Amino acid sequence: MNPSLELQLKTLPSDPGVYRYYDKNEKLLYVGKAKNLKKRVLSYFNKNLPGYRIKVMVGKINRLETTIVNSEYDALLLENNLIKEHQPLYNVMLKDDKTYPWICIKNEAFPRIFMTRTMIKDGSEYYGPYAKVRPAKILLDTIKHIYKLRSCNLNLTPNKIEEGKYKVCLEYHIKNCEGPCEGLESKEDYDEKIDSIRGIIKGDFKKAKEYLNSQMMKYASILQFENAQIVKERLDILENYQVKNTIIHPNIDDVDVFGMTSDETAAYVNYFKIRNGNIIQSFTTEIKKILEESDEDILEEAMIEIRQKFNSDSSEILIPFHLSLEIPNVKLIVPKVGDKKRIVELSEKNAKEYRIEKLKQVQIVDPERHSNRIMAEMQKLLRMPVEPRHIEGFDNSNIQGTNPVSACVVFKDGKPSKADYRIFHPKTVVGPDDYATMEEVIFRRYKRLLDEGDSLPQLILIDGGKGQLSSAVKSLKLLGLYGKITIIGIAKRLEEIYFPEDSIPLYLDKKSETLKVLQRVRDESHRFGVKHHRARRTNSTIKSELEEIPGIGDKTIELLLSKLKSVKRVKEANLETLEEILGKSKALIVYSFFHTV
C-alpha cells in the first residue's frame, strides 16, 4: 500500500461525509458516502472484501480525499452531485437517471405547491433536494392539513376569473380548496398562506403560527367555535412538525465558497464550487507560512489560484471575512445569516478537519516538527521571549493542613521528564497556608538550581489563581530571576491564564494545543502531588499507631514495617517471629502491647 495512503487511513475523521478514491494517474475511481467516514473507508481495506470488482478497485487506490458534511443526508446529496458531475469509473454500475425530488412553489397566480424531480427555470421556487421521497411527502401532507390550496392547473388570471370562465370542482365541495377559480378566495388571502408556507419549508414557523392564530381568533370572535377548533388542530399539527434542513438552498446558484483556518505555521483553505444549488467540487489545501503572512493575504492568493485551477468564472464568492481585494465583475460577500452563512460555515468545518488530519499525520511521521510547531505557538500566545522547551509546574496537596506536600513536575519539548520530578515537604510553614507554601517551595527549588548551576526553565506554571502566582513571584524576585523566567498561573474553574501584575486573565481557545499542554502540566503536577500526599498520610497513620507502644522508637518501627509490611501483620505476629526481628526484650514489649500475656 502507498505509504501516504496508509497514513491517511490512520487519521480519517469520524464525521459524516463523502470519500473519493484516485488511482496513481489521479483518475477518480469511486465516490461514496458514509455516516462515519473512518469506519466506512477502513472497511475497504480489510482482508475479507466482498466481490471481485471491489478488490480490483481497492488494488488501484493510490490516494483518497474526503469532504465532511453536517449529516448522512447531506452526504447522500453530495455523493449524488459528484457522481453526476465526474462519472467515476466504479460508480457507473450504480448510476441511473434518477434525480432527487424538490418541493416547487409554482410561479403563477394562486401558486400550486407540489413535488417534482425536474427544475424548470420559469421563476418558480424550488426547495430541496430531498434525499428520499418520504420526507418531502410528509412535509406536503402537513401543509395540506393546515392550508386549503388549489391543485388544478387552471390559468387563474384576474380577467378569466371575472369573466366566470371556471366553476368550482370536487376539491372545493370536500373542503380541500376555497374556490379562487370563482373568486371565492382573494389573491391577497391566498398569497398570505403561500408566504407562511415558505417559512414552514425553510423551518421558520413564525408567520404560519401568526396566520393560524389570527384565523382561530377570528372564528372565535364570531362564535364559530367548531371552525376555531379545526384551526387549533392545524396549529397543533404545525407545532409537532419539525422540518429538516437541506444541504444548500437552490437560490445559491453559480457561487464559489471559501472557508479557512490557520495556525502559526500554515493555513488551510477549503473551496466549494456550487452550481444550481449543488456542490459539484470540493477541494482543500495546506499553505505553508513563510513570512508570517496574514490570513487575509493567504486567502486572497488562494482564491485566485484555486479559481484558475478549477476554471471558475462565478460572479459571486462567499468568504468568511472581509478582504480588500477587488475582482472585476465579481462580488465578494461575507454572509451574516441564512443559507449562505451555513455553507460558509460548512466550508470552514472542512478546512478545520483537514488541518486536524494533517497534524495527526505530522505527529506520526515527524514528531519533532509537531513539537516545534507547538512550541512556536506557545511562545506567541504566552508572549514569551523564547520557546518554552523546559516547563516546570507546581501544585500543593494537603487535607486540612495535614501532611502537606508540594509537587514539581518537569516537561521538556512538551513531554513529561519524570526523572526530573521532585517532591517538597514544607519546612517553615505551619498549618494550611497555600500561599506561604508556594513561596517557600519556589524559593527552595530555584535556589538549589542556581547553587548547583543547573539549567533553569523557560516557563513556570503555578496551579492556582492570582494569590498563588503572587507568592511565587516574591521568591523569584528574591532570587533575581523575575523577568528572566516567564511565570503564569492557571485557575481550574474557567481555565484562566494569569500573568504577574495583570488583573485581566487570558482565555485560550478550548481546542488550542497551548492550553492542552498547560492543562497536562497542571494535571500531572496535581496527580504527582496527590500520589505522594496519600502515601505520606498513610505512612503517618501507620506510624502513629505503633508510636503508642512505650519504649519503641522510629528505627524499631521502620524495622518492623520493613519486615512485616503492615501494622496488621505486626499485631498478628507471634512472639517467636518478633524475637527474630527485634530480639527478646523489645519483642516482648511489642507483643505485650497487642496481646494479654
C-alpha positions as CSV (number, residue, x, y, z in Angstrom):
1,M,0.0,0.0,0.0
2,N,1.1,3.5,-0.8
3,P,2.7,4.9,2.5
4,S,0.9,8.2,2.2
5,L,-2.4,6.4,1.7
6,E,-1.7,4.3,4.8
7,L,-1.0,7.5,6.7
8,Q,-4.3,9.0,5.5
9,L,-6.2,5.9,6.7
10,K,-4.8,6.4,10.3
11,T,-6.1,9.9,10.5
12,L,-9.5,9.8,9.0
13,P,-12.3,11.8,10.7
14,S,-15.4,10.1,12.2
15,D,-17.8,12.7,10.7
16,P,-20.5,12.0,8.1
17,G,-19.3,12.9,4.6
18,V,-18.1,11.8,1.1
19,Y,-14.9,10.0,0.2
20,R,-13.2,9.9,-3.2
21,Y,-10.7,7.3,-4.4
22,Y,-8.0,8.1,-7.0
23,D,-5.5,5.9,-8.9
24,K,-1.8,6.7,-9.5
25,N,-2.7,8.7,-12.6
26,E,-5.1,10.9,-10.5
27,K,-8.1,9.4,-12.2
28,L,-11.2,9.4,-10.0
29,L,-12.2,5.8,-9.3
30,Y,-15.1,6.0,-6.9
31,V,-17.2,8.4,-4.9
32,G,-19.0,7.1,-1.8
33,K,-21.0,8.4,1.2
34,A,-20.7,7.5,4.8
35,K,-22.3,8.2,8.2
36,N,-18.8,7.7,9.7
37,L,-16.0,8.3,7.2
38,K,-13.4,6.5,9.3
39,K,-15.4,3.2,9.7
40,R,-16.6,3.2,6.1
41,V,-13.3,3.8,4.4
42,L,-11.3,1.4,6.6
43,S,-13.9,-1.3,5.8
44,Y,-12.5,-1.3,2.2
45,F,-9.0,-2.3,3.4
46,N,-9.8,-5.4,5.5
47,K,-8.9,-8.9,4.3
48,N,-12.5,-10.1,3.7
49,L,-13.6,-7.8,0.9
50,P,-16.8,-9.0,-0.9
51,G,-16.7,-9.2,-4.6
52,Y,-14.1,-9.2,-7.3
53,R,-14.7,-5.7,-8.6
54,I,-14.2,-4.1,-5.2
55,K,-10.9,-6.0,-4.7
56,V,-9.7,-4.8,-8.1
57,M,-10.8,-1.2,-7.3
58,V,-9.1,-1.2,-3.9
59,G,-5.9,-2.5,-5.6
60,K,-5.8,0.6,-7.8
61,I,-6.4,3.1,-5.0
62,N,-3.4,5.4,-4.6
63,R,-4.9,8.4,-2.8
64,L,-8.2,9.4,-1.2
65,E,-10.0,12.7,-0.5
66,T,-12.8,13.4,2.0
67,T,-15.4,16.1,2.4
68,I,-17.3,16.3,5.7
69,V,-20.9,17.5,5.9
70,N,-23.4,18.0,8.6
71,S,-25.4,14.8,8.3
72,E,-25.7,11.5,6.5
73,Y,-28.5,13.0,4.5
74,D,-26.2,15.8,3.2
75,A,-23.6,13.2,2.4
76,L,-26.1,11.4,0.2
77,L,-26.9,14.6,-1.7
78,L,-23.3,15.5,-2.2
79,E,-22.4,12.0,-3.4
80,N,-25.2,12.2,-6.0
81,N,-23.9,15.6,-7.2
82,L,-20.3,14.4,-7.5
83,I,-21.2,11.2,-9.3
84,K,-23.3,13.0,-11.9
85,E,-20.6,15.7,-12.4
86,H,-17.5,13.4,-12.6
87,Q,-18.9,10.0,-13.6
88,P,-16.2,7.9,-11.7
89,L,-15.3,4.5,-13.2
90,Y,-16.6,2.4,-10.4
91,N,-19.8,4.3,-9.9
92,V,-21.0,3.5,-13.4
93,M,-23.0,0.4,-12.3
94,L,-24.7,2.4,-9.6
95,K,-25.7,5.4,-11.7
96,D,-29.1,5.9,-13.2
97,D,-31.1,8.8,-14.5
98,K,-32.9,9.3,-11.2
99,T,-32.8,12.8,-9.6
100,Y,-33.8,13.8,-6.2
101,P,-37.2,15.4,-5.5
102,W,-37.8,19.1,-4.8
103,I,-40.8,20.9,-3.5
104,C,-42.0,23.5,-6.0
105,I,-44.0,26.7,-5.4
106,K,-45.1,27.4,-9.0
107,N,-44.6,30.9,-10.5
108,E,-48.3,31.6,-11.3
109,A,-51.4,33.3,-10.0
110,F,-52.6,31.4,-6.9
111,P,-49.5,29.2,-6.9
112,R,-49.7,25.5,-6.7
113,I,-47.3,23.6,-4.4
114,F,-46.2,20.1,-5.4
115,M,-43.3,17.7,-5.6
116,T,-41.1,17.4,-8.7
117,R,-37.8,15.9,-9.9
118,T,-37.4,18.4,-12.7
119,M,-36.4,22.0,-12.1
120,I,-37.7,24.5,-14.8
121,K,-36.2,28.0,-14.7
122,D,-39.5,29.8,-15.1
123,G,-39.3,31.9,-11.9
124,S,-40.8,29.1,-9.7
125,E,-39.3,28.5,-6.3
126,Y,-37.7,25.1,-5.6
127,Y,-36.8,23.8,-2.1
128,G,-34.7,20.7,-1.5
129,P,-33.4,18.4,-2.9
130,Y,-34.8,15.7,-0.6
131,A,-32.7,12.6,-0.5
132,K,-35.8,10.5,0.0
133,V,-39.4,10.9,-1.2
134,R,-40.9,10.3,2.2
135,P,-39.7,13.4,4.0
136,A,-41.0,15.6,1.1
137,K,-44.4,13.8,1.1
138,I,-44.7,14.3,4.9
139,L,-44.0,18.0,4.5
140,L,-46.5,18.4,1.7
141,D,-49.1,16.4,3.7
142,T,-48.5,18.6,6.7
143,I,-49.0,21.8,4.6
144,K,-52.2,20.4,3.1
145,H,-53.6,19.6,6.5
146,I,-53.1,23.2,7.5
147,Y,-53.9,25.1,4.4
148,K,-56.5,24.8,1.7
149,L,-54.7,25.2,-1.6
150,R,-55.8,24.6,-5.2
151,S,-54.4,21.5,-7.0
152,C,-55.8,22.2,-10.5
153,N,-53.6,23.6,-13.3
154,L,-56.1,26.3,-14.5
155,N,-54.8,29.6,-15.6
156,L,-56.4,31.8,-12.9
157,T,-55.8,35.2,-14.3
158,P,-58.0,38.1,-12.9
159,N,-59.7,38.5,-16.3
160,K,-60.7,34.9,-16.6
161,I,-62.0,34.8,-13.0
162,E,-64.1,37.9,-13.5
163,E,-65.5,36.5,-16.8
164,G,-66.6,33.4,-14.9
165,K,-64.6,31.0,-17.1
166,Y,-64.3,28.4,-14.4
167,K,-66.5,26.5,-11.9
168,V,-65.6,25.1,-8.6
169,C,-64.7,21.3,-8.6
170,L,-65.0,18.4,-6.2
171,E,-62.0,19.7,-4.2
172,Y,-64.0,22.7,-3.2
173,H,-67.0,20.7,-2.2
174,I,-64.9,18.3,0.0
175,K,-63.3,21.4,1.6
176,N,-59.8,21.0,0.2
177,C,-59.9,24.3,-1.7
178,E,-61.6,27.6,-1.1
179,G,-62.5,28.3,-4.7
180,P,-60.2,31.0,-6.0
181,C,-61.3,30.0,-9.6
182,E,-64.7,31.6,-8.9
183,G,-63.3,34.5,-6.9
184,L,-64.4,32.9,-3.6
185,E,-60.9,33.5,-2.2
186,S,-58.9,36.7,-2.7
187,K,-55.4,36.7,-4.1
188,E,-54.2,38.6,-1.0
189,D,-55.5,35.9,1.3
190,Y,-54.0,33.1,-0.8
191,D,-50.6,34.9,-1.1
192,E,-50.6,35.2,2.7
193,K,-50.9,31.5,3.0
194,I,-48.1,30.9,0.5
195,D,-45.9,33.3,2.4
196,S,-46.5,31.3,5.6
197,I,-45.8,28.0,3.7
198,R,-42.4,29.4,2.5
199,G,-41.5,29.8,6.2
200,I,-42.6,26.3,7.1
201,I,-40.5,24.8,4.3
202,K,-37.4,26.8,5.5
203,G,-38.1,25.9,9.1
204,D,-39.4,29.3,10.1
205,F,-42.8,28.8,11.7
206,K,-43.4,32.4,12.9
207,K,-45.6,33.6,10.1
208,A,-47.6,30.4,9.9
209,K,-48.4,30.5,13.6
210,E,-49.4,34.1,13.4
211,Y,-51.7,33.3,10.4
212,L,-53.3,30.4,12.2
213,N,-53.7,32.2,15.5
214,S,-55.4,35.1,13.7
215,Q,-57.8,32.7,11.9
216,M,-58.6,31.0,15.2
217,M,-59.3,34.2,17.0
218,K,-61.4,35.5,14.1
219,Y,-63.7,32.4,14.2
220,A,-63.9,32.5,18.0
221,S,-64.9,36.2,17.9
222,I,-67.9,35.4,15.7
223,L,-68.8,32.4,17.8
224,Q,-67.8,29.8,15.1
225,F,-66.2,27.6,17.7
226,E,-66.2,24.5,15.5
227,N,-64.1,26.3,12.9
228,A,-61.9,27.7,15.6
229,Q,-61.3,24.2,16.9
230,I,-60.4,23.0,13.4
231,V,-57.8,25.8,13.1
232,K,-56.4,24.9,16.5
233,E,-55.9,21.3,15.4
234,R,-54.0,22.6,12.4
235,L,-51.9,24.7,14.7
236,D,-51.1,21.6,16.8
237,I,-50.0,19.7,13.7
238,L,-47.7,22.6,12.8
239,E,-46.1,22.7,16.2
240,N,-45.5,18.9,16.2
241,Y,-43.7,19.1,12.8
242,Q,-40.0,19.7,12.5
243,V,-38.7,20.5,9.2
244,K,-35.2,19.2,8.2
245,N,-32.5,21.5,6.8
246,T,-31.2,20.7,3.3
247,I,-27.5,20.9,2.4
248,I,-28.0,24.1,0.3
249,H,-30.8,26.3,-0.8
250,P,-31.4,26.2,-4.5
251,N,-31.3,30.0,-4.6
252,I,-27.5,29.7,-4.1
253,D,-26.7,29.4,-7.7
254,D,-23.3,29.7,-9.5
255,V,-21.3,30.6,-6.4
256,D,-17.8,29.9,-5.2
257,V,-17.3,29.3,-1.4
258,F,-14.1,29.6,0.6
259,G,-13.5,28.6,4.2
260,M,-10.3,28.9,6.1
261,T,-8.5,28.1,9.3
262,S,-4.8,28.7,10.3
263,D,-2.1,28.3,12.9
264,E,1.4,29.6,13.4
265,T,2.9,27.6,10.6
266,A,0.3,27.1,7.9
267,A,-3.2,28.0,6.6
268,Y,-5.8,25.5,5.4
269,V,-8.3,26.7,2.7
270,N,-11.4,24.8,1.6
271,Y,-13.2,25.5,-1.7
272,F,-16.7,24.6,-2.8
273,K,-17.9,25.1,-6.3
274,I,-21.7,25.4,-6.3
275,R,-23.8,25.2,-9.4
276,N,-27.6,25.0,-9.4
277,G,-27.7,24.8,-5.7
278,N,-25.4,21.7,-5.5
279,I,-21.7,21.2,-4.5
280,I,-20.0,19.9,-7.6
281,Q,-16.4,20.4,-6.5
282,S,-14.7,20.2,-3.1
283,F,-11.0,20.9,-2.6
284,T,-8.9,21.6,0.5
285,T,-5.2,22.6,0.5
286,E,-2.5,23.4,3.0
287,I,-0.5,26.6,2.5
288,K,2.8,27.0,4.4
289,K,3.5,30.3,6.1
290,I,7.0,31.6,5.2
291,L,7.0,35.3,6.3
292,E,4.1,35.3,8.9
293,E,1.6,36.2,6.2
294,S,-1.8,37.3,7.4
295,D,-4.9,35.2,6.9
296,E,-6.2,37.9,4.5
297,D,-3.1,37.8,2.3
298,I,-3.2,34.0,2.1
299,L,-6.9,33.8,1.3
300,E,-6.6,36.4,-1.5
301,E,-3.8,34.4,-3.1
302,A,-5.5,31.1,-2.6
303,M,-8.8,32.4,-4.1
304,I,-7.1,33.4,-7.4
305,E,-5.1,30.2,-7.7
306,I,-7.9,27.9,-6.9
307,R,-10.4,29.6,-9.2
308,Q,-7.9,29.3,-12.0
309,K,-7.2,25.7,-11.2
310,F,-10.9,24.8,-11.4
311,N,-11.7,27.2,-14.3
312,S,-14.3,29.1,-12.3
313,D,-15.9,32.2,-13.7
314,S,-18.5,32.6,-11.0
315,S,-19.5,36.3,-10.4
316,E,-20.2,35.7,-6.7
317,I,-17.8,34.4,-4.0
318,L,-18.8,33.7,-0.4
319,I,-15.9,34.2,2.1
320,P,-15.6,34.0,6.0
321,F,-14.2,37.5,6.5
322,H,-13.7,40.8,4.6
323,L,-10.9,41.3,2.1
324,S,-9.6,44.4,0.5
325,L,-9.2,42.5,-2.8
326,E,-11.4,43.6,-5.7
327,I,-12.0,41.2,-8.6
328,P,-13.6,42.7,-11.8
329,N,-17.2,41.8,-12.2
330,V,-17.1,39.6,-9.1
331,K,-18.9,40.2,-5.7
332,L,-17.1,39.2,-2.5
333,I,-19.7,38.5,0.1
334,V,-19.4,37.8,3.8
335,P,-22.8,36.3,4.7
336,K,-24.2,37.0,8.2
337,V,-27.3,34.8,8.3
338,G,-29.2,32.2,6.3
339,D,-28.3,29.5,3.8
340,K,-25.2,31.3,2.6
341,K,-23.8,31.7,6.1
342,R,-24.4,28.0,6.7
343,I,-22.5,26.9,3.6
344,V,-19.5,29.1,4.5
345,E,-19.5,27.5,8.0
346,L,-19.5,24.1,6.3
347,S,-16.5,25.1,4.2
348,E,-14.7,26.3,7.3
349,K,-15.5,23.0,9.1
350,N,-13.9,21.1,6.2
351,A,-10.8,23.3,6.4
352,K,-10.5,22.7,10.2
353,E,-11.0,18.9,9.8
354,Y,-8.3,18.8,7.1
355,R,-5.9,20.7,9.4
356,I,-6.6,18.2,12.2
357,E,-5.9,15.3,9.9
358,K,-2.6,16.8,8.7
359,L,-1.5,17.5,12.2
360,K,-2.2,13.9,13.2
361,Q,-0.1,12.7,10.2
362,V,2.8,15.0,11.2
363,Q,2.7,13.8,14.7
364,I,3.1,10.2,13.5
365,V,5.8,10.7,10.8
366,D,7.6,13.8,12.1
367,P,7.2,14.2,15.9
368,E,10.0,16.8,16.0
369,R,8.1,19.1,13.6
370,H,5.0,18.6,15.6
371,S,6.8,19.6,18.8
372,N,8.4,22.6,17.1
373,R,5.0,23.9,15.9
374,I,3.5,23.6,19.4
375,M,6.5,25.4,21.0
376,A,6.2,28.2,18.4
377,E,2.5,28.6,19.1
378,M,3.1,28.7,22.9
379,Q,5.8,31.3,22.6
380,K,3.4,33.6,20.7
381,L,0.3,33.1,22.7
382,L,2.0,33.4,26.1
383,R,4.1,36.4,25.0
384,M,7.4,34.7,25.8
385,P,10.8,35.9,24.5
386,V,11.8,32.3,23.8
387,E,10.1,28.9,23.2
388,P,9.1,27.0,26.4
389,R,11.3,24.0,25.8
390,H,11.7,23.4,29.6
391,I,8.5,23.9,31.6
392,E,8.1,23.3,35.4
393,G,4.7,23.0,37.1
394,F,3.9,23.3,40.8
395,D,0.9,22.2,42.9
396,N,0.3,22.0,46.7
397,S,-1.6,19.0,48.2
398,N,-2.9,18.7,51.8
399,I,-6.1,17.8,53.6
400,Q,-7.0,20.3,56.4
401,G,-3.3,21.2,56.7
402,T,-2.1,17.6,57.4
403,N,0.9,16.0,55.7
404,P,1.4,18.8,53.2
405,V,3.5,18.1,50.1
406,S,4.3,20.2,47.0
407,A,4.9,18.7,43.7
408,C,7.2,19.9,40.9
409,V,6.9,18.3,37.5
410,V,9.1,18.9,34.5
411,F,8.2,18.9,30.8
412,K,10.8,19.0,28.1
413,D,9.7,19.7,24.5
414,G,6.1,19.3,25.6
415,K,6.6,15.9,27.1
416,P,7.0,14.7,30.8
417,S,10.5,14.2,32.1
418,K,9.7,12.1,35.1
419,A,13.3,11.6,36.2
420,D,13.3,15.3,37.0
421,Y,10.1,15.3,39.1
422,R,10.6,16.5,42.7
423,I,8.5,16.4,45.9
424,F,8.9,19.1,48.6
425,H,7.9,18.9,52.3
426,P,7.4,22.4,53.6
427,K,9.8,23.2,56.5
428,T,8.8,26.8,57.5
429,V,5.0,26.8,57.0
430,V,2.7,25.9,59.9
431,G,-0.9,25.0,59.0
432,P,-2.8,25.0,55.7
433,D,-1.3,28.1,54.0
434,D,-1.0,27.6,50.3
435,Y,0.5,31.0,49.6
436,A,3.3,30.6,52.1
437,T,3.9,27.0,51.0
438,M,4.2,28.1,47.3
439,E,6.6,30.9,48.3
440,E,8.9,28.5,50.2
441,V,8.9,25.8,47.6
442,I,9.6,28.1,44.7
443,F,12.5,29.7,46.6
444,R,14.0,26.3,47.6
445,R,13.7,24.9,44.0
446,Y,15.4,27.7,42.2
447,K,17.9,28.5,44.9
448,R,19.2,24.9,44.5
449,L,19.2,25.1,40.7
450,L,21.2,28.4,40.9
451,D,23.6,27.0,43.6
452,E,24.3,23.8,41.6
453,G,24.5,25.6,38.2
454,D,21.6,23.6,36.7
455,S,19.6,24.8,33.7
456,L,16.5,26.9,34.5
457,P,13.1,26.5,32.9
458,Q,11.8,29.0,30.3
459,L,8.3,28.7,31.8
460,I,6.9,28.1,35.3
461,L,3.3,27.1,35.7
462,I,1.5,27.6,39.0
463,D,-1.7,25.6,39.7
464,G,-3.9,28.4,41.1
465,G,-5.0,31.9,40.6
466,K,-3.5,35.3,41.4
467,G,-2.8,34.6,45.0
468,Q,-0.5,31.6,44.4
469,L,1.1,33.3,41.5
470,S,1.9,36.4,43.5
471,S,3.6,34.2,46.2
472,A,5.7,32.5,43.6
473,V,6.7,35.8,42.1
474,K,8.0,37.0,45.5
475,S,10.5,34.2,45.6
476,L,11.7,34.8,42.0
477,K,12.3,38.5,42.9
478,L,14.4,37.5,46.0
479,L,16.5,35.2,43.8
480,G,16.8,37.8,41.0
481,L,15.0,35.6,38.5
482,Y,11.9,37.7,38.0
483,G,11.7,38.9,34.4
484,K,14.2,36.2,33.3
485,I,11.8,33.3,33.5
486,T,8.1,33.5,32.3
487,I,5.8,32.6,35.1
488,I,2.0,32.2,34.9
489,G,-0.9,30.8,36.9
490,I,-3.8,28.6,35.7
491,A,-7.1,28.7,37.5
492,K,-9.3,25.5,37.3
493,R,-12.8,26.9,37.1
494,L,-12.6,28.6,33.7
495,E,-9.0,27.8,32.7
496,E,-8.0,31.4,33.1
497,I,-4.3,32.1,32.5
498,Y,-2.9,34.8,34.8
499,F,0.2,36.8,34.3
500,P,2.1,38.7,37.1
501,E,0.9,42.3,37.6
502,D,-2.0,41.9,35.2
503,S,-5.5,41.6,36.7
504,I,-7.1,40.6,33.4
505,P,-6.7,36.8,32.6
506,L,-6.0,35.3,29.2
507,Y,-8.6,32.9,27.9
508,L,-7.2,30.5,25.3
509,D,-9.3,28.6,22.7
510,K,-10.5,25.4,24.3
511,K,-9.1,23.5,21.4
512,S,-5.7,25.3,21.5
513,E,-2.7,23.0,21.7
514,T,-1.1,25.6,24.0
515,L,-3.9,25.2,26.5
516,K,-3.8,21.4,26.2
517,V,-0.1,21.4,27.1
518,L,-0.7,23.7,30.1
519,Q,-3.6,21.6,31.3
520,R,-1.4,18.5,31.0
521,V,1.4,20.1,33.1
522,R,-1.2,21.2,35.7
523,D,-2.9,17.8,35.8
524,E,0.4,16.0,36.1
525,S,1.6,18.2,39.0
526,H,-1.7,17.6,40.7
527,R,-1.6,13.8,40.2
528,F,2.0,13.6,41.3
529,G,1.4,15.7,44.4
530,V,-1.8,13.8,45.4
531,K,0.0,10.4,45.0
532,H,2.8,11.4,47.4
533,H,0.4,13.2,49.8
534,R,-1.6,10.0,50.1
535,A,1.5,7.9,50.7
536,R,2.7,10.3,53.4
537,R,-0.7,10.3,55.0
538,T,-0.9,6.5,55.0
539,N,2.6,6.2,56.5
540,S,1.8,8.8,59.1
541,T,-1.4,6.9,60.1
542,I,0.5,3.6,60.4
543,K,3.4,5.0,62.3
544,S,1.1,6.9,64.8
545,E,-0.4,3.5,66.0
546,L,3.0,1.9,66.5
547,E,4.3,5.1,68.1
548,E,1.9,4.5,71.0
549,I,4.0,1.5,72.2
550,P,6.1,2.7,75.1
551,G,9.8,2.1,74.7
552,I,9.7,1.7,70.9
553,G,11.3,4.3,68.7
554,D,11.2,5.3,65.0
555,K,14.0,2.9,64.0
556,T,12.3,-0.1,65.6
557,I,9.0,0.9,63.9
558,E,10.7,1.2,60.5
559,L,12.4,-2.3,61.1
560,L,9.1,-3.9,61.9
561,L,7.3,-2.4,58.8
562,S,10.2,-3.3,56.5
563,K,9.9,-7.0,57.6
564,L,6.2,-7.4,58.2
565,K,4.9,-4.7,55.7
566,S,1.8,-3.6,57.8
567,V,0.6,-2.9,61.3
568,K,-2.0,-5.7,60.9
569,R,0.8,-8.2,60.5
570,V,2.7,-6.8,63.4
571,K,-0.4,-7.3,65.6
572,E,-0.9,-10.8,64.4
573,A,2.8,-11.9,64.7
574,N,3.7,-14.4,67.3
575,L,6.4,-13.8,69.9
576,E,8.9,-16.0,68.1
577,T,8.6,-14.0,64.9
578,L,9.0,-10.7,66.8
579,E,12.1,-12.1,68.6
580,E,13.8,-13.0,65.3
581,I,13.3,-9.3,64.2
582,L,13.8,-7.3,67.4
583,G,15.4,-9.6,70.0
584,K,13.8,-10.9,73.2
585,S,13.3,-7.7,75.2
586,K,11.7,-5.4,72.5
587,A,9.8,-8.3,71.1
588,L,8.1,-8.9,74.4
589,I,7.2,-5.2,74.7
590,V,5.5,-5.2,71.3
591,Y,3.8,-8.5,71.8
592,S,2.5,-7.5,75.2
593,F,1.1,-4.2,73.8
594,F,-1.2,-6.1,71.4
595,H,-1.8,-9.2,73.5
596,T,-2.7,-10.2,77.0
597,V,0.1,-12.3,78.4
